[in-house]
Amino acid sequence: MSLTETVSEIDHLSEEQRDCIENCNAAAQICEWCADECLGSEDMEECARLCRDVADITSLHARFMARDSDYSSQLAEACADACEDCADECESHDADHCQTCADVLRDCAETCRNMA
């Protein structure tokens, strides 16, 4: 069963929440990849650090939404802010992985902002 199919089985979620969970999971994955690609380059340390933070917060936010946590909306705002900061950092680098990461993070920030 794919992640999309799994998320669709959670009956208390709205379509907007489902989209946000999918975007958060995509952001977590792309950020882990981007951070790994940045390792070993002194110029990319801040990018790697922010990507690791975003991977953690987006993963946590997806889990909070899935369990209908009362803290989900508060975490959504922090998640959106972190995604935007990280996307700004990624966009400042020419690496393809950073540009791809920034695109995914912009989508995630938008859906998280709608959840806040």
C-alpha positions as CSV (number, residue, x, y, z in Angstrom):
1,M,0.0,0.0,0.0
2,S,1.4,3.4,-1.0
3,L,1.7,6.3,1.4
4,T,-1.1,8.1,-0.5
5,E,-3.4,5.0,-0.1
6,T,-2.5,4.8,3.6
7,V,-3.3,8.5,4.2
8,S,-6.6,8.1,2.4
9,E,-7.6,5.4,4.9
10,I,-7.5,7.9,7.8
11,D,-11.1,8.9,7.9
12,H,-10.9,12.0,10.1
13,L,-8.7,13.9,7.6
14,S,-9.9,16.5,5.2
15,E,-8.5,16.6,1.6
16,E,-6.5,19.6,2.6
17,Q,-4.9,17.7,5.6
18,R,-4.2,14.7,3.3
19,D,-2.4,17.0,0.9
20,C,-0.4,18.5,3.7
21,I,0.6,15.1,5.1
22,E,1.8,14.1,1.7
23,N,3.7,17.3,1.2
24,C,5.3,17.0,4.6
25,N,6.4,13.5,3.9
26,A,7.8,14.5,0.5
27,A,9.7,17.4,2.2
28,A,11.2,15.2,4.8
29,Q,12.5,12.8,2.2
30,I,13.9,15.5,-0.1
31,C,15.5,17.3,2.8
32,E,17.3,14.1,3.9
33,W,18.6,13.7,0.4
34,C,19.6,17.3,0.1
35,A,21.4,17.3,3.4
36,D,23.3,14.2,2.5
37,E,24.4,15.7,-0.8
38,C,25.6,18.8,1.1
39,L,27.8,16.9,3.5
40,G,31.5,17.5,3.2
41,S,31.2,21.0,1.7
42,E,31.8,23.9,4.1
43,D,29.7,26.2,1.9
44,M,26.7,23.9,2.3
45,E,26.8,23.4,6.1
46,E,23.9,25.8,6.8
47,C,21.9,24.2,4.0
48,A,22.4,20.7,5.4
49,R,21.6,21.9,8.9
50,L,18.3,23.5,7.9
51,C,17.4,20.5,5.7
52,R,17.9,18.2,8.7
53,D,15.7,20.5,10.9
54,V,13.0,20.6,8.2
55,A,13.1,16.8,7.8
56,D,12.4,16.4,11.5
57,I,9.7,19.0,11.8
58,T,7.8,18.0,8.7
59,S,7.8,14.4,9.8
60,L,6.5,15.4,13.2
61,H,3.8,17.6,11.7
62,A,2.6,14.7,9.5
63,R,2.3,12.5,12.5
64,F,0.5,15.1,14.5
65,M,-2.0,15.6,11.7
66,A,-2.5,11.8,11.3
67,R,-3.4,11.5,15.0
68,D,-5.5,14.6,15.1
69,S,-3.4,16.3,17.7
70,D,-4.6,19.5,19.3
71,Y,-1.1,20.9,18.7
72,S,-1.1,20.3,15.0
73,S,-2.1,23.9,14.0
74,Q,0.6,25.4,16.2
75,L,3.2,23.0,14.7
76,A,1.9,23.8,11.2
77,E,3.0,27.4,11.5
78,A,6.5,26.5,12.7
79,C,6.7,23.9,10.0
80,A,5.8,26.5,7.3
81,D,8.4,28.9,8.7
82,A,11.1,26.3,8.7
83,C,10.2,25.2,5.1
84,E,10.4,28.8,3.9
85,D,13.7,29.5,5.6
86,C,15.2,26.3,4.2
87,A,13.8,27.0,0.7
88,D,15.4,30.4,0.8
89,E,18.8,28.8,1.7
90,C,18.5,26.1,-0.9
91,E,17.7,28.6,-3.6
92,S,20.9,30.4,-2.8
93,H,22.9,27.4,-4.1
94,D,23.3,26.3,-7.7
95,A,23.2,22.6,-7.0
96,D,20.3,20.7,-8.7
97,H,19.4,18.9,-5.4
98,C,19.1,22.3,-3.6
99,Q,16.8,23.7,-6.4
100,T,14.7,20.6,-6.3
101,C,14.5,20.7,-2.5
102,A,13.4,24.4,-2.6
103,D,10.6,23.6,-5.0
104,V,9.2,20.8,-2.8
105,L,9.6,23.0,0.3
106,R,7.6,25.9,-1.2
107,D,4.7,23.5,-1.8
108,C,5.0,22.1,1.8
109,A,5.1,25.6,3.3
110,E,2.0,26.6,1.5
111,T,-0.1,23.6,2.7
112,C,1.3,23.9,6.2
113,R,0.4,27.6,6.2
114,N,-3.1,26.7,5.3
115,M,-3.2,24.3,8.3
116,A,-2.0,27.0,10.8
